[in-house]
Amino acid sequence: MYLAAGERPQPGDLFRNTALAASLLLGLERARAGEHRAAAAAFDAARKGAALAVIEPRIRLLQAQAHLDAGEPASALALVAALDPTALERGPLAPDAAVIHADALLRT
């Protein structure tokens, strides 16, 4: 969550933001360990908060890849399909989204 100029953080903001960041890191660690369903669940938790909204599309792609690696292509396809196409146009996530989308389609 970003604060406007002069705005003060609210009680609990640090805890919520820390928990979101921890979920993201846990997802990365679970994916590295080959625990793909656990990684997908951690990424799902991480992308639900405002503090990480700016990187939500990247977390969504990480979650989609974890679902693919867990043998759940329908879940991966749904995550990629829900991405805002205008945000992907010529952006840095477009190639990853295209590969994950194509992979999920092949597996369904």
N, C-alpha and C positions, 0 to 999 in steps of 0.2 A: 504494500500500500504506500503510495506516495503522499507526502504532506504538502499542502499549499504553503506559500510563504507566510510565516507567522503562526501556522497551525501547530498544535502540540500533539504528540502521540497520546493515544488513549490507553488507560490501563488494560493490559492484556494484549496489546498490539505486538509487543516484542515476543511474547510467548507464541502467539499464533504464527507470526512470521518465521520464528525459529523452527516451529513444528513443520511448516511447509518446506523450508529449506532442508530439514532433516529427512523428510519424505523423499525429496528429490535425490539426495545423496544415497539414501537407502535403496531407492530404485536402481540407481547406477551400480551400486555394489551387488545387489541381487542379480542384475543382468550379467554382470561380470562373472558371478559365481554359477551362472546357468540356471538360476531359479527364476524362470521367466514369468510364471504366474504371480509370484510374489513381487517381482519387479513391476509388472503391469498394475498391480494393486497399489503399490507405493507411488507410481507415477500418477495414477488416478487421484490419489489423495493430494499430491503436490500441486496439481493443476486446478484445484478447486478454490484457491484463495486469491484474493486481490494482490497480495504481495508479489506473486510470481506471474501476474497476468501478462506482463510484457514478454515473457518467454513461454507462455502457454502453448503456442503452436509447436515449438520445439519439444516441449514435454509431451504433447499429444502424439508427436511422431515417435518419440522414444517409447511411449506406451503402445502404440500400434506395432512397432517392431517387436516389443516383448510379447504381444499377443501372437504375432506370426511365429516367433521362436517357440512359443508354447503350443503351437498347432491349432491356433484359434483365428483363422483367416477372416471369418465373418466379423469378429470384433475389431480386427485391424482395419478392415474395409470401412466399417461404420465410423471409426475415428477419423480416418483420412477424408471420407466423404463430408464430414462435418466441418472441415477446415474452410475458412473464408477464401474463396478462389481469388479475390482481388488482392489479398495479402500474400498469396503465393506467386502472383505474376512477376516473373523475372526477379524474384527474391531469392535469398540464399537457401530457403527451405524447399523450393520448387523441385530440384532434382531428387532430394530424398523422398519427398511426398510422391513423386511420380514412380520411383522404384518400389516403394512400399505398396502403393496402390496396385501396380502391375503384378507384384508378387502375390498380394492377397487375391487378386482376380484369378490368377493361375491356380491357386490352391483351393478355390471354392468350386 
